Amino acid sequence: MAVRASDLEWVLVRPPRFVTGKPQGSIRVLSEGERGHLGHVVRADLAGFLVDCAAESKYVREAPAVGSLMLSRVAQWPPPESHQQRPDRDLNRDRDL
């Protein structure tokens, strides 16, 4: 891929299905090659992630997949970093808010 072969600083964000809804304020990030299920991403959450990537030089030369966290899946708010990296156990709980 031309982007990966370039000398530029790039981030290839791989979102799942887009939904419109109230921002959850946190997203789950899966590194490239990491297994897990991301059912959807709220557009506002994705926008915030993209701004953070650009402003803080996060995930440079990486291709993370991102998805919105649902309040029902989180024991505390905001979720700890370890929860954002953990693969989902329940693949049947994908739903729009």
N, C-alpha and C positions, 0 to 999 in steps of 0.2 A: 504494500500500500504506500502510495506516495507520501502521505502525511507521516507515517511512522519512519520512513527513510529520510525525512528532512531534518535539518538542523534546528528547526523552529521549536519553541516551547508550545506544546499542544496538549489538550485533554479531549478525549473522545468519550463523551458521556452517553451511556446506553440506557435510555429510559424504557420502561414497559408501557402499558396502556395509559394514556393521558386521561385524567378526569378533572372536572371543574368542581370545586368544593372549598370548604373552609380549610385553610392551611393547618397542617398538623404541627408545624414548627420543627419537625425533625424528620430526617430521612434515613433509610438503611442503605448502606453502601456495600456492594460486593466487589471485591477486586477481580480483575480479569482471571478467569479460570476457577474462581471460587464458586462452589455450588450453593444454590439457595433459590427461593421462590420470591419473586417480586410481582405482585398482582397488578399494581397500578401506582401512579404518581400524581399527586395533586399539582396542577400547573404552578401554583404559587410556591410550593415547596421546591420544585425543580428550579424555578427562577432564582430562589435564594441560594440553592446549591451552586448554580452557575456563577452567580456573583461572588460567592465565597471562593470558588476555585480561581477566578480571575484576580480578585483582590489579595488573596493570601498565597497565591502560587501553589495551591493544593493539587495533588494528583497529576503533576506535570509529567508528560510522556507516558501516561497510563490511560486505560479505557475502563473506568468503573461503571458498573450498572447501579442504578439508584431507584428506590421506590419509597413511597410514603409509609410511615409507621402509623398504625391505627391505635388509638388510645386503649382499646380493649385488649391489645396484645402487650401492653407495657405495664410493668409493676410500679414504676415511678416516672415522673415527668420532670425534666426531659430524661429520656432513657440513657443509661450509662453507655459508654463507647463499646463495651464488650457485648451489649445486647444488639447494637447496630451491626456488628460483625457476625453474629450467630445465625446460622441457617434456620429458616422457619421449620418448625416441627409439624404444624397443621397446614397442609396445602389446600384444604377445602374452605378456608375462612376468608377468601378473597371476596370483598364486597365494596360497593361504593358507599360513601357516607353522604 
